[in-house]
Amino acid sequence: MQTISKHGVQEYYFYDLDTNKLLIWMREGEHFREMENSNNLANSTNGYSFYA
């Protein structure tokens, strides 16, 4: 996460093919917080929506 953090990334998405799960981290100040798994997630910053 250090590389994406130093470039000002606001969120990070990772789809794990082994577990079939979408993992999402959102920036909070200088750190990233993992978002709780949600079946429906909409990001107001970039307009992405994820539905299970």
N, C-alpha and C positions, 0 to 999 in steps of 0.2 A: 504494500500500500504506500510505501514511501515515495515511489516514483510517481504514482498518480496524484498523491497529495501535493508534491512540490510543483505540479503543473496546474493546480487550481481546480481539479476535477471535483464536481459537487456530488456525484453519485457514481456507484460502481455496481454493475450487474454481472452475475456469473451464473450460467446454467450448468448444473452438474448432471451430466448424462448418466452417470452411474446410479444416482439416487432419484433422478427425474425431478429435481427441485431447482427453483430459481432462488438464488441468494442475492440480497440487495443490501448495500451499505450506503448510508447517506451522511454527508459531511455535517458535523456539528462543531463549529469553530475550527480548531486545528486538527480534530480527530474525526474518525468515521465511526458511526454506530450501525450495527447490523439491524435491519428492519425485521420485525416479526413477520413470520410467514403469513401471507394473506391470499385468499383465493381471488380477490379483486383488489387491484392496486392501480391508482391513477397518480401520475406525477404532474403536478401543476406547473413545474418549471419548464419541462420540455414537451408536455402533452402526451407522453407515452401512457398506455393503459395495458395492464396485464390481467387476463381472466383465465381462471382454471376451469 
